[in-house]
Every structure is written in structure tokens, then in C-alpha cells.
Amino acid sequence: MKKKISQIAKIKSGYLFKEGIKSDKEGNVSVVQLKDVNDRGVLNTRDLQRIELDKTGSENFLAVGDVLLKAKTNHPVSALVTEQLPSTIATAHYFIISVKKADVLPGYLAWYLNQRPAQIYFDRNAGGTRIQVINKQLLSELEVVVPDLKTQEKIAKIYELHQREQDLVDAIKEKKHRLILAQLLSVISK
């Protein structure tokens, strides 16, 4: 069965900064920027920038289960918020998608948005000249294949495990690279 995103989720834009983001290590709000979601759709929450923001309500804060979609980029990847992120917002480069139907899992939706059918839809329909721009109307019209919950659970779990595996492979590659460089440098410094 196919359903439009507008039928299964609430879509809102990320926070629009009028004067740019001014970093403040003692700030009261953390910000998810484009750099914080990698090309595989993994949200890195370790290095979120903090800012001081007077006028934001809790309706702007991210919640577990929200799906972030990069909407102003040439690679519209999505990521799932899997942990509590106190007082955290996303920039206007993102759409925040909150699933409102019990028959659709957020992890499945995040996976689906990164798959070929959704990516082709975005490529064919997005605006922009240099940078691809997905607007809210375009996103809300995207049709999502919605299998039964058990199938969605399996897909979401396998996708999560695959993401973790890729993170481990990347970490091993980086450590191996550093080890080899250190050994080569030790050879010439003798």
C-alpha cells in the first residue's frame, strides 16, 4: 500500500536563523546543522554546536522518532533521531518529519527516504539551480510504500545494524591508516 507523507506525518521546517549561527559554549540550545548528518543518514550528536537563543519554544525542539531530511542540498538524505536531545533544534536546511500514524515506523520512513524511489522523486521534482531545494509541498506529496509493521520493524532494524557496521568499518579504517603512517614515519626517523 502507498501513502503520501502528508497522510502519515506532520512536516515542519527547521529553525531559520536571520543573522547566522553564533556559537556559545554556554548556550541554552544545541543546533543540528548540515554537517551533523553524514551522507549515509547518520546523525552525529557528539559535536553539536551550542548557541544562546531567547525566543524558541519547546515545539521547535527535536524529539526521539523525528526524521530529519536535508532539504537544501544536492544529497537529500534523512536521519532518525534515536536519542533524547534536550533543547536541540535543526536549522532551516532540514525538514522535521514526525510520524502521526501508528502503522508507520519512523525508522522505516527514514530508511525509505534514503532509497532509490524517493531519491529519484526528489531529483526529478526539486527546485534550485546550483543547490537542490525540496519544498514542503513536494515532500508532502511523496508516496511511501507502507508494508505491514512486522516488515517495517525488520527493515528498520537491519538498516540500523548496517549503519552501525559501517561506523565500525570506518573507525577500523581510520585506525589502520594512522597505524601505517606512524610505522612509516618511524622507519625514516631512525
C-alpha positions as CSV (number, residue, x, y, z in Angstrom):
1,M,0.0,0.0,0.0
2,K,1.2,3.5,-0.8
3,K,0.5,6.6,1.3
4,K,1.6,10.2,0.8
5,I,3.8,11.6,3.6
6,S,1.1,14.2,4.3
7,Q,-1.2,11.3,5.3
8,I,1.2,9.7,7.7
9,A,3.3,12.5,9.2
10,K,3.5,16.1,10.2
11,I,6.2,18.2,8.4
12,K,7.7,21.3,9.8
13,S,10.7,23.4,8.7
14,G,13.8,23.7,10.8
15,Y,14.7,27.0,12.6
16,L,15.6,29.9,10.4
17,F,18.5,32.0,11.7
18,K,18.2,35.6,10.5
19,E,21.7,36.5,11.4
20,G,23.6,33.3,11.2
21,I,24.6,30.9,14.0
22,K,26.7,32.5,16.8
23,S,28.5,29.8,18.7
24,D,28.3,30.0,22.5
25,K,29.7,27.1,24.5
26,E,27.5,28.0,27.5
27,G,24.4,28.4,25.2
28,N,21.0,27.0,26.1
29,V,20.2,25.3,22.8
30,S,22.1,22.8,20.6
31,V,21.8,23.0,16.8
32,V,21.8,20.3,14.2
33,Q,23.5,21.7,11.0
34,L,24.1,20.1,7.6
35,K,27.5,18.8,8.7
36,D,25.9,16.8,11.5
37,V,24.2,14.3,9.3
38,N,26.6,12.3,7.1
39,D,25.9,11.0,3.5
40,R,24.7,7.7,4.9
41,G,22.0,9.3,7.1
42,V,23.7,9.1,10.4
43,L,23.1,11.9,12.9
44,N,26.3,12.8,14.9
45,T,25.2,14.3,18.1
46,R,28.6,14.5,19.8
47,D,29.7,17.7,18.3
48,L,26.5,19.8,18.1
49,Q,27.2,23.5,18.3
50,R,25.6,25.3,21.2
51,I,24.0,28.8,21.0
52,E,22.1,31.2,23.2
53,L,18.6,31.6,21.9
54,D,15.9,33.7,23.7
55,K,12.9,33.1,21.6
56,T,12.3,29.4,20.9
57,G,9.6,27.2,22.3
58,S,9.7,23.5,23.0
59,E,7.6,22.9,19.8
60,N,10.9,23.6,17.9
61,F,12.9,21.0,19.9
62,L,13.7,17.7,18.3
63,A,12.2,14.5,19.8
64,V,13.0,10.8,19.6
65,G,11.4,9.4,16.5
66,D,11.7,12.6,14.4
67,V,13.1,12.1,10.9
68,L,15.4,14.9,9.7
69,L,15.5,15.4,5.9
70,K,18.2,17.6,4.4
71,A,16.0,19.7,2.1
72,K,18.6,22.3,0.8
73,T,21.4,20.2,-0.5
74,N,22.3,18.1,-3.6
75,H,22.1,14.9,-1.5
76,P,18.7,14.9,0.3
77,V,19.5,12.3,2.9
78,S,17.4,11.6,6.0
79,A,18.4,10.6,9.6
80,L,16.4,9.3,12.5
81,V,16.6,11.0,15.9
82,T,17.2,7.9,18.1
83,E,18.1,9.6,21.5
84,Q,16.8,12.3,23.7
85,L,18.4,15.6,22.7
86,P,17.5,18.2,25.3
87,S,16.8,21.6,23.9
88,T,18.0,20.8,20.4
89,I,16.8,22.3,17.1
90,A,17.6,21.8,13.5
91,T,18.4,24.6,11.0
92,A,16.2,25.6,8.2
93,H,18.2,23.3,5.9
94,Y,16.1,20.5,7.3
95,F,12.5,19.3,7.4
96,I,11.5,17.7,10.6
97,I,9.0,14.8,9.9
98,S,7.0,13.5,12.8
99,V,5.1,10.3,12.1
100,K,1.5,10.6,13.3
101,K,0.1,7.2,12.2
102,A,0.7,4.1,14.3
103,D,1.0,1.9,11.1
104,V,4.3,3.7,10.1
105,L,7.6,3.4,12.0
106,P,9.9,6.4,12.0
107,G,12.9,4.2,11.4
108,Y,11.3,2.7,8.3
109,L,10.4,6.1,7.0
110,A,14.0,7.4,7.5
111,W,15.2,4.3,5.6
112,Y,12.6,4.7,2.8
113,L,13.5,8.4,2.2
114,N,17.1,7.4,1.5
115,Q,16.2,4.7,-1.1
116,R,16.2,5.0,-4.8
117,P,12.4,5.6,-5.4
118,A,12.4,8.6,-3.1
119,Q,15.8,9.9,-4.3
120,I,14.6,9.7,-8.0
121,Y,11.4,11.6,-7.0
122,F,13.5,14.3,-5.3
123,D,15.9,14.6,-8.3
124,R,13.1,14.9,-10.8
125,N,10.9,17.4,-8.9
126,A,13.2,19.5,-6.7
127,G,13.8,23.2,-7.5
128,G,17.0,25.1,-7.4
129,T,19.8,25.7,-9.9
130,R,23.1,25.2,-8.1
131,I,21.7,23.5,-4.9
132,Q,18.7,21.2,-5.0
133,V,15.8,22.6,-2.9
134,I,12.9,20.4,-1.7
135,N,9.9,22.3,-0.6
136,K,7.3,21.2,1.9
137,Q,4.6,20.6,-0.8
138,L,6.9,18.4,-2.8
139,L,7.8,16.4,0.3
140,S,4.2,16.0,1.4
141,E,3.2,14.6,-2.0
142,L,5.9,11.8,-1.9
143,E,4.2,8.4,-1.9
144,V,5.8,5.9,0.5
145,V,5.3,2.2,0.2
146,V,4.0,1.1,3.6
147,P,4.3,-2.6,4.3
148,D,2.9,-4.3,7.5
149,L,4.5,-3.3,10.8
150,K,6.5,-6.5,11.2
151,T,8.2,-6.0,7.8
152,Q,8.9,-2.3,8.7
153,E,10.4,-3.4,12.0
154,K,12.7,-5.9,10.2
155,I,13.8,-3.3,7.6
156,A,14.4,-0.6,10.2
157,K,16.4,-2.9,12.5
158,I,18.6,-4.3,9.6
159,Y,19.2,-0.7,8.4
160,E,20.2,0.4,11.9
161,L,22.6,-2.6,12.3
162,H,24.1,-1.8,8.8
163,Q,24.7,1.8,9.8
164,R,26.5,0.7,13.0
165,E,28.5,-1.8,11.0
166,Q,29.6,0.9,8.6
167,D,30.6,3.2,11.5
168,L,32.8,0.4,12.9
169,V,34.3,-0.3,9.5
170,D,35.1,3.4,9.1
171,A,36.7,3.6,12.6
172,I,38.9,0.5,11.8
173,K,40.0,2.0,8.5
174,E,41.0,5.3,10.2
175,K,42.9,3.5,13.0
176,K,44.7,1.3,10.4
177,H,45.6,4.4,8.4
178,R,47.1,6.1,11.4
179,L,49.0,3.0,12.4
180,I,50.5,2.6,9.0
181,L,51.5,6.2,8.8
182,A,53.1,6.1,12.3
183,Q,55.1,3.0,11.3
184,L,56.3,4.6,8.1
185,L,57.3,7.7,9.9
186,S,59.2,5.6,12.5
187,V,61.2,4.0,9.7
188,I,62.5,7.3,8.3
189,S,63.2,8.8,11.7
190,K,65.7,6.2,12.8
